[in-house]
Amino acid sequence: MDTVQTIEVARALLSTHGGRAVAEAARKMREAKAAGHMLDAAHWEAIHKAIEERSGLSVRYA
């Protein structure tokens, strides 16, 4: 996933989930890691960071 796609997904999540978008991205990242899908987890981590940067929201996902 390139930077443009990451930002597009981040925008879509913010539009759909509003203030819960950052938590949603963190949840999807945790689920991908738990399933052993490390590339997907990395994509969701990048999306999570993009949402934080755009919105000023923050959620720990460790």
Contact map, one row per residue, 1 for C-alpha under 8 A:
11101100000000000000000000000000000000000010000000000000000000
11111100000000000000000000000000000000000000000000000000000000
11111110000000000000000000000000000000000000000000000000000000
01111111000000000000000000000000000000000000000000000000000000
11111111100000000000000000000000000000000000000000000000000000
11111111110000000000000000000000000000000010011001000000000000
00111111111000000000000000000000000000000000001001000000000000
00011111111100000000000000000000000000000000000000000000000000
00001111111110000000000000000000000000000000001000000000000000
00000111111111000000100000000000000000000000001101100000000000
00000011111111100000000000000000000000000000000000100000000000
00000001111111110000000000000000000000000000000000000000000000
00000000111111111100100000000000000000000000000000000000000000
00000000011111111111110000000000000000000000000000100000000000
00000000001111111100000000000000000000000000000000000000000000
00000000000111111100100000000000000000000000000000000000000000
00000000000011111111100100000000000000000000000000000000000000
00000000000011111111100000000000000000000000000000000000000000
00000000000001001111110000000000000000000000000000000000100000
00000000000001001111111100000000000000000000000000000000000000
00000000010011011111111110000000000000000000000000100000000000
00000000000001000011111111000000000000000000000100110000111000
00000000000000000001111111100000000000000000000000000000001000
00000000000000001001111111110000000000000000000000000000000000
00000000000000000000111111111000000000000001101100000000000000
00000000000000000000011111111100000000000001100100000000001110
00000000000000000000001111111110000000000000000000000000000010
00000000000000000000000111111111000000001001000000000000000000
00000000000000000000000011111111100000011111100000000000000000
00000000000000000000000001111111110000001000000000000000000010
00000000000000000000000000111111111000001000000000000000000000
00000000000000000000000000011111111111011000000000000000000000
00000000000000000000000000001111111111011000000000000000000000
00000000000000000000000000000111111110000000000000000000000000
00000000000000000000000000000011111110000000000000000000000000
00000000000000000000000000000001111111000000000000000000000000
00000000000000000000000000000001111111111000000000000000000000
00000000000000000000000000000001100111111100000000000000000000
00000000000000000000000000000000000011111110000000000000000000
00000000000000000000000000001001100011111111000000000000000000
00000000000000000000000000011111100011111111100000000000000000
00000000000000000000000000001000000001111111110000000000000000
10000100000000000000000000001000000000111111111000000000000000
00000000000000000000000011011000000000011111111100000000000000
00000000000000000000000011001000000000001111111110000000000000
00000100000000000000000000000000000000000111111111000000000000
00000110110000000000000010000000000000000011111111100000000000
00000000010000000000010011000000000000000001111111110000000000
00000000000000000000000000000000000000000000111111111000000000
00000110010000000000000000000000000000000000011111111100000000
00000000011001000000110000000000000000000000001111111111100000
00000000000000000000010000000000000000000000000111111111110000
00000000000000000000000000000000000000000000000011111111100000
00000000000000000000000000000000000000000000000001111111000000
00000000000000000000000000000000000000000000000000111111100000
00000000000000000000000000000000000000000000000000111111110000
00000000000000000010010000000000000000000000000000111011111000
00000000000000000000010000000000000000000000000000010001111100
00000000000000000000011001000000000000000000000000000000111110
00000000000000000000000001000000000000000000000000000000011111
00000000000000000000000001100100000000000000000000000000001111
00000000000000000000000000000000000000000000000000000000000111
